[in-house]
């Protein structure tokens, strides 16, 4: 199951992008695209297009992932969570075996620290052991949503490039409205999906680590 999630993490955003872009292009100029398809003479043309689309969807999905991972502000911010853990004396800043230069750098790396807390305890604590698979599936869903969101932001640009390539041939105004309106709607949907999946993973991770550290503290007191 985890292998399937990891595969979809890179391929599904490309598939979703291709389908959404195709639908927007059909809304923009259905007759023009239909004429291009009719111009294909034989089965070899369709086979070539199918192979091209297959490699395109896989490749573009990987590129979306690279773009998404290059923006640090899209990562989950666990700084407030770490502050609360310190406040409750569940962790100590000086107990983190990592050479952070100052407090700002410490909290800038909150995602790294929280991940370290998770994985170093995942082999020992039953509470985290039982949550590993669910955490991985939520992480893959979030990465999937983030990559799909990046793809949705590129669709209006592809539509403009299509119009420019066709010398901005006159198209009915309603087709512009529906096509570009749909692309903006998709951006909103994918952005909301990413924000919700990010929030879910953050809350899940914090809850499991919090309960695990609390249980340890209680056991130590006893």
C-alpha positions in Angstrom: 0.0 0.0 0.0 2.8 2.4 0.9 4.5 1.7 -2.5 1.2 2.6 -4.2 0.9 5.9 -2.3 4.5 6.7 -3.2 3.9 6.0 -6.9 0.8 8.1 -7.0 2.6 10.9 -5.2 4.6 11.5 -8.4 2.3 10.3 -11.2 -1.2 11.4 -10.1 -0.5 15.1 -10.1 0.7 14.8 -13.8 -2.4 12.8 -14.7 -4.7 15.3 -13.0 -3.0 18.2 -14.7 -3.2 16.6 -18.1 -6.9 15.9 -17.7 -7.7 19.4 -16.4 -5.7 21.1 -19.1 -7.3 19.0 -21.8 -10.8 19.8 -20.5 -10.0 23.6 -20.4 -8.6 23.4 -23.9 -11.7 21.7 -25.2 -13.9 24.4 -23.6 -11.7 27.0 -25.2 -11.6 25.7 -28.7 -13.4 22.3 -29.1 -13.6 22.5 -32.9 -10.0 23.4 -33.4 -8.7 20.5 -31.3 -11.2 18.1 -33.0 -9.8 19.1 -36.4 -6.2 18.3 -35.2 -7.4 14.9 -34.1 -9.1 14.3 -37.4 -5.9 15.2 -39.2 -4.2 12.1 -37.7 -3.9 9.7 -40.6 -3.3 6.3 -39.0 -3.1 4.3 -35.8 0.7 5.0 -35.4 -0.1 8.7 -34.9 -2.5 7.8 -32.0 0.1 5.4 -30.5 2.7 8.1 -30.6 0.4 10.6 -28.9 -0.5 8.1 -26.2 3.2 7.3 -25.5 4.0 11.1 -25.5 1.1 11.8 -23.0 2.1 8.9 -20.7 5.7 10.2 -20.4 4.5 13.8 -20.1 2.2 13.0 -17.2 4.9 11.2 -15.3 7.6 13.8 -16.0 5.4 16.8 -15.3 4.3 15.3 -12.0 7.9 14.9 -10.9 8.6 18.5 -11.9 5.6 19.8 -9.9 7.0 18.0 -6.9 10.4 19.6 -7.4 8.8 23.0 -7.6 6.7 22.5 -4.5 9.6 21.3 -2.5 11.7 24.3 -3.4 9.3 26.6 -1.5 10.1 26.4 2.2 6.9 28.3 3.1 4.8 25.4 1.8 6.3 23.1 4.4 4.5 22.5 7.7 5.6 25.0 10.4 5.9 23.2 13.8 7.6 26.2 15.6 4.6 26.9 17.8 4.3 23.2 18.6 7.9 23.1 19.7 7.5 26.1 21.9 4.5 24.5 23.6 6.5 21.3 24.1 9.2 23.3 25.8 6.7 25.3 27.8 5.3 22.0 29.1 8.8 20.7 29.7 8.3 17.8 27.4 11.5 18.6 25.5 14.5 20.7 26.1 16.1 22.8 23.4 19.6 21.9 24.5 18.7 18.2 24.2 18.3 18.4 20.4 21.6 17.0 19.0 21.9 19.5 16.1 24.2 22.5 15.8 21.6 25.3 15.5 23.4 28.7 15.8 20.5 30.6 17.4 16.9 30.5 18.3 15.7 31.7 14.9 17.6 28.9 13.1 16.2 26.5 15.7 12.6 27.4 14.8 13.3 27.7 11.1 14.1 24.0 11.3 11.0 23.1 13.2 10.0 20.6 10.5 13.3 18.8 10.8 13.2 18.7 14.6 9.6 17.4 14.7 10.4 14.7 12.1 13.4 13.7 14.1 11.2 13.4 17.2 8.8 11.3 15.3 11.2 8.9 13.6 13.5 8.4 16.6 10.5 7.3 18.7 8.6 5.4 16.0 10.7 2.3 16.5 10.3 2.3 20.3 6.9 3.7 21.2 3.8 1.7 20.5 1.7 4.8 20.1 3.8 6.1 17.3 4.4 2.6 15.8 0.7 2.2 15.2 0.4 5.6 13.6 3.3 5.3 11.1 1.3 3.9 8.1 -1.5 6.5 8.6 1.1 9.3 8.9 2.8 8.2 5.6 -0.5 8.1 3.8 -1.4 11.6 5.0 2.0 12.8 4.0 1.6 11.4 0.5 -1.8 12.9 0.2 -0.4 16.3 1.2 2.5 16.1 -1.3 0.0 15.0 -3.9 -2.3 18.0 -3.2 0.7 20.4 -3.2 2.0 19.1 -6.6 -1.5 19.2 -8.1 -1.9 22.8 -6.8 1.3 23.8 -8.5 0.0 22.3 -11.8 -3.3 24.2 -11.5 -1.5 27.5 -11.3 0.2 26.7 -14.6 -3.0 25.9 -16.5 -4.0 29.6 -17.3 -0.4 30.1 -18.7 -0.8 27.0 -21.0 -4.1 28.4 -22.2 -2.5 31.7 -23.1 0.3 29.9 -24.9 -2.2 27.9 -26.9 -4.0 31.1 -28.0 -0.7 32.8 -28.8 0.4 29.7 -30.9 -2.8 30.0 -32.8 -2.3 33.7 -33.5 -5.1 34.7 -31.1 -7.8 33.6 -33.6 -11.2 35.0 -32.6 -13.1 32.7 -30.2 -16.5 33.3 -28.7 -16.3 35.3 -25.5 -18.3 32.7 -23.6 -15.6 30.1 -24.4 -12.9 32.4 -22.9 -15.1 32.9 -19.8 -15.8 29.2 -19.3 -12.3 28.0 -19.9 -10.4 30.6 -17.9 -13.2 30.6 -15.3 -12.7 26.8 -14.8 -8.9 27.2 -14.5 -9.3 29.8 -11.7 -11.9 27.5 -10.0 -9.5 24.6 -10.2 -6.7 26.8 -8.6 -9.1 27.6 -5.7 -10.0 23.9 -5.2 -6.5 22.6 -5.3 -5.3 25.4 -2.9 -8.0 24.5 -0.4 -7.3 20.8 -0.8 -3.6 21.4 0.0 -4.3 23.6 3.0 -6.7 21.1 4.4 -4.4 18.1 3.9 -1.5 20.1 5.4 -3.6 21.0 8.4 -4.7 17.4 8.9 -1.1 16.0 8.8 0.1 18.7 11.1 -2.6 18.1 13.7 -2.2 14.3 13.5 1.6 14.5 13.9 1.4 16.9 16.8 -1.3 14.9 18.6 0.6 11.6 18.4 4.0 13.1 19.5 2.3 15.1 22.3 0.5 12.0 23.7 3.7 10.0 23.4 5.8 12.6 25.3 3.1 13.1 27.9 2.9 9.3 28.5 6.7 9.2 29.0 6.7 12.1 31.4 3.9 10.5 33.4 5.7 7.2 33.5 8.9 8.9 34.6 7.2 10.6 37.5 5.7 7.3 38.6 
